[in-house]
C-alpha cells in the first residue's frame, strides 16, 4: 500500500479461471470493491496459477486523506452456502502508510 494505490492479487484455487471480488477497507471503513481480473503474468511465471487475470488495483489518488498514518485491508468476498457473505483477509495484518501535507 502506498498513498497512491493499493494493489495485489487474489484467486480461488477451486475456480482458477474466475475472478475473485475483493473489497478495500480504509481505516476500518469499506472504501471500494473491484473484481480481481487485471492482467498479472508474473503469477503464471511464479507458478501461482495458470491464468494471469487475478490482479487488482485500488487507486487512492483523489481520496481526501488527513495527514498521518492510515491502515488498509483487502478482503476476498465469498458467499457461503445459504448466501452468507464471508470476508477473507488477503494478508495476516493490515498494511499502513503515511500521508504528509
C-alpha positions as CSV (number, residue, x, y, z in Angstrom):
1,X,0.0,0.0,0.0
2,X,1.2,3.5,-0.9
3,X,-0.5,6.9,-0.7
4,X,-1.3,6.5,-4.4
5,X,-2.7,2.9,-4.6
6,X,-3.3,-0.4,-3.0
7,X,-2.7,-3.4,-5.4
8,X,-2.2,-7.1,-5.3
9,X,-3.8,-10.3,-6.5
10,X,-6.4,-12.9,-5.4
11,X,-7.7,-16.1,-6.8
12,X,-9.7,-19.1,-5.7
13,X,-7.9,-22.5,-6.3
14,X,-11.3,-24.1,-6.6
15,X,-12.3,-21.9,-9.6
16,X,-8.9,-20.7,-11.0
17,X,-10.5,-19.2,-14.2
18,X,-12.9,-17.0,-12.3
19,X,-12.1,-13.5,-10.9
20,X,-12.4,-13.0,-7.2
21,X,-14.3,-10.0,-5.9
22,X,-12.2,-8.0,-3.4
23,X,-13.0,-5.2,-1.1
24,X,-10.8,-2.4,0.2
25,X,-11.2,-1.2,3.8
26,X,-9.5,2.1,4.5
27,X,-9.2,3.0,8.2
28,X,-11.8,0.3,9.0
29,X,-14.4,1.5,6.6
30,X,-15.4,-0.1,3.3
31,X,-13.9,2.1,0.6
32,X,-14.3,0.2,-2.7
33,X,-15.0,-3.1,-4.3
34,X,-13.5,-4.5,-7.6
35,X,-13.1,-7.7,-9.4
36,X,-9.5,-9.1,-9.3
37,X,-9.3,-9.6,-13.0
38,X,-6.3,-7.4,-14.0
39,X,-3.6,-9.0,-16.1
40,X,-0.7,-10.3,-13.9
41,X,1.6,-12.5,-16.0
42,X,4.0,-12.7,-13.1
43,X,1.6,-15.0,-11.3
44,X,1.9,-17.5,-14.1
45,X,5.7,-17.2,-14.2
46,X,5.9,-17.8,-10.5
47,X,3.7,-20.9,-10.8
48,X,0.9,-19.4,-8.6
49,X,-1.8,-20.0,-11.3
50,X,-2.0,-20.8,-15.0
51,X,-4.4,-17.9,-15.6
52,X,-2.9,-14.3,-15.4
53,X,-6.2,-12.4,-14.8
54,X,-6.1,-12.2,-11.0
55,X,-4.7,-8.7,-10.2
56,X,-6.4,-5.7,-8.6
57,X,-5.7,-2.0,-8.1
58,X,-7.5,0.4,-5.9
59,X,-6.4,3.9,-6.8
60,X,-6.2,6.3,-3.9
61,X,-5.5,9.5,-5.9
62,X,-8.2,12.0,-5.2
63,X,-9.2,10.3,-1.9
64,X,-9.2,13.0,0.8
65,X,-6.9,11.6,3.5
66,X,-5.8,13.5,6.5
67,X,-2.1,13.7,7.4
68,X,-0.9,10.8,9.5
69,X,-1.0,7.0,9.5
70,X,-3.7,5.2,7.6
71,X,-4.5,1.5,7.5
72,X,-5.7,-0.6,4.6
73,X,-7.0,-4.1,4.5
74,X,-8.2,-6.1,1.4
75,X,-10.6,-8.9,1.7
76,X,-11.8,-11.5,-0.8
77,X,-15.6,-11.6,-0.8
78,X,-17.0,-15.1,-0.7
79,X,-20.6,-16.3,-0.5
80,X,-21.0,-19.3,1.7
81,X,-24.0,-21.8,1.5
82,X,-27.2,-20.0,2.2
83,X,-25.9,-16.7,0.8
84,X,-23.9,-15.7,3.9
85,X,-21.3,-13.2,3.0
86,X,-17.8,-14.0,4.3
87,X,-14.8,-11.7,4.1
88,X,-11.4,-13.4,3.8
89,X,-8.4,-11.3,4.6
90,X,-5.7,-11.3,1.9
91,X,-2.9,-10.6,4.5
92,X,-2.3,-11.5,8.1
93,X,-2.2,-7.9,9.3
94,X,-3.4,-4.6,8.0
95,X,-1.0,-2.5,5.9
96,X,-0.1,1.0,6.9
97,X,1.1,4.1,5.0
98,X,1.8,7.7,6.0
99,X,0.3,10.9,4.5
100,X,2.3,14.1,4.8
101,X,1.0,17.5,3.8
